[in-house]
Amino acid sequence: MTILITGATGLIGTQLSAELIRQGHTIHYLTTNVDKLSHEPNYKGFLWSLIDSSIDDRCFEDVNAIIHLVGATVAKSWTEQYKQTILESRVTSIRLITDRLKIIPHSVNHFVSASGVSIYPSSIDDRFNESSDVQGTGFLASVVVAWEVAADQIATLGISVTKVRTGVVFSKKGSALQKIALPVKYYVGSPLGSGKQWLSWIHLDDICGVYTHILDNKIAGIVNAVAPKPVNNAQLTNIIGEALGKAIILPNVPRFVLKALLGERASLVLDSQYVEPQKLEQTGYYFKYPEIQEAVNDLLS
Ligand SMILES: NC(=O)c1ccc[n+]([C@@H]2O[C@H](COP(=O)([O-])OP(=O)(O)OC[C@H]3O[C@@H](n4cnc5c(N)ncnc54)[C@H](OP(=O)(O)O)[C@@H]3O)[C@@H](O)[C@H]2O)c1
């Protein structure tokens, strides 16, 4: 089938596009960057702009499913202006697509949107699955709520909607894993805060596998895209140390230091979400990397 991907040029989109092409699908993708346009028969780029609300309608030709991966990175400094960019890149982009689908003839029947596990409250003790009807209170939680509300609007057009609540994606290059591993490499890595906070993570191969599983099985609603076993911050630091052959010698970095250094963004490393992939397990998704140790060994070797 023909699949339209937004954010196809990013970390997940690049590998996912290659995998879907390998499976015989044709990819159309929307990019804001003219230099990223490609015109291969099974990988065609089209321009859009969130600033002037423009979109090349040819991107929708013969498209059956849309995968929405656009999102300004949360790793940059959270100024008030940049926080707006984080929100708008996710929400305005969906509205732009919704507005076009309302008025042009199309064959889209499935809209699969990225979402985030930071919608769940921060808790060391609680576990969250797709039935957990609770929401966090911080900035990221508010972004994810608005993102999912915008995605749900597409359902009013008679299109099936899936929201992929994604944990932190670990990959060989350019992911959070490298940021966590860097100080460990130079013997200055240590657990953050209490070290007890849970990190719900997923290997890049698996997040791509999850998207294809959702398309193949036409799964709708909320899907938690996380490995079955989250890891806490202290365990992860030690596992990375072992994989790199570096001892963890420094004491934990106190919470107040992280807050002073990172401000509101400290929530990225201090919040705790133990998330369970109940729907993936119920629908028979087979994790290539269910265990953190194997994932870290694969990615840092
Ligand atoms: N990676 C993770 O750990 C993780 C975890 C949870 C959720 N997610 C979500 O999954 C999605 C994909 O993640 P990813 O890591 O693959 O993303 P990514 O590599 O950071 O980038 C995705 C794409 O978004 C587009 N983009 C970035 N800023 C934009 C802006 N201000 N306006 C319009 N487009 C913009 C870019 O496409 P063009 O340059 O081609 O326009 C970029 O290639 C994101 O929505 C992300 O929030 C990711």
The ligand as an ORCA input file, in Angstrom:
! r2SCAN-3c Opt
* xyz 0 1
  N      12.921      9.436     19.802
  C      12.328      9.223     20.980
  O      12.974      8.817     21.986
  C      10.844      9.455     21.118
  C      10.207      9.121     22.323
  C       8.850      9.368     22.462
  C       8.135      9.929     21.420
  N       8.779     10.237     20.262
  C       8.022     10.890     19.202
  O       8.100     10.157     17.993
  C       8.153     11.068     16.890
  C       9.359     10.736     16.034
  O      10.521     10.803     16.850
  P      11.991     10.979     16.233
  O      12.944     10.824     17.357
  O      12.122     10.127     15.012
  O      11.922     12.518     15.806
  P      13.099     13.448     15.208
  O      14.194     12.620     14.667
  O      13.500     14.438     16.265
  O      12.382     14.301     14.071
  C      11.197     14.033     13.394
  C      11.001     15.003     12.240
  O      10.143     16.094     12.650
  C      10.332     17.165     11.725
  N      10.392     18.419     12.522
  C      11.226     18.697     13.548
  N      10.962     19.924     14.049
  C       9.932     20.415     13.322
  C       9.204     21.636     13.339
  N       9.463     22.595     14.235
  N       8.204     21.805     12.427
  C       7.919     20.843     11.543
  N       8.575     19.671     11.449
  C       9.572     19.464     12.340
  C      11.630     16.926     10.966
  O      11.287     16.604      9.608
  P      11.701     17.502      8.310
  O      13.026     18.125      8.630
  O      11.777     16.488      7.220
  O      10.609     18.495      8.125
  C      12.218     15.702     11.681
  O      12.915     14.851     10.820
  C       8.193     12.474     17.472
  O       6.916     13.026     17.425
  C       8.619     12.256     18.895
  O       8.129     13.231     19.801
  C      10.110     10.018     20.080
*
